[in-house]
Amino acid sequence: QLQLMESGGGLVQAGGSLRLSCEASGINFSVNRMGWYRQAPGKERELVAVIILGGHTRYADSVKGRFNISRHKIKSAVYLQMDSLVPEDTGVYYCNARVYGTDHWGKGTLVTVSS
């Protein structure tokens, strides 16, 4: 059974950086599509960034130029480097893996950006 575990969230001042990590376990294959979503207080969950096998990436307009998604070359692990953080980036960040059209989710890691 595929399981996802996130880490790296925390409290940071505006302008600072955080690096989120997510590793998949319980599988013997590389997940084609992995990514990060976030849910801000009072808001719906939204796509932040995705990466597929081969390294192609997509980003939400709000994080372009500030965030960078990457993945381990062998393992089904994905990372999100977040720079120039602003208070609007605050929320719970969820790791996502899409396998044969089915989404799998981590439990989330909280990111809080203070002004």
PyMOL commands that set and color helices and strands:
alter all, ss='L'
color gray80, all
select helices_A, chain A and resi 61-63+87-89
alter helices_A, ss='H'
color red, helices_A
select strands_A, chain A and resi 3-7+10-13+18-25+33-39+46-52+57-59+67-71+77-82+91-99+102-105+109-114
alter strands_A, ss='S'
color yellow, strands_A
deselect
rebuild
show_as cartoon
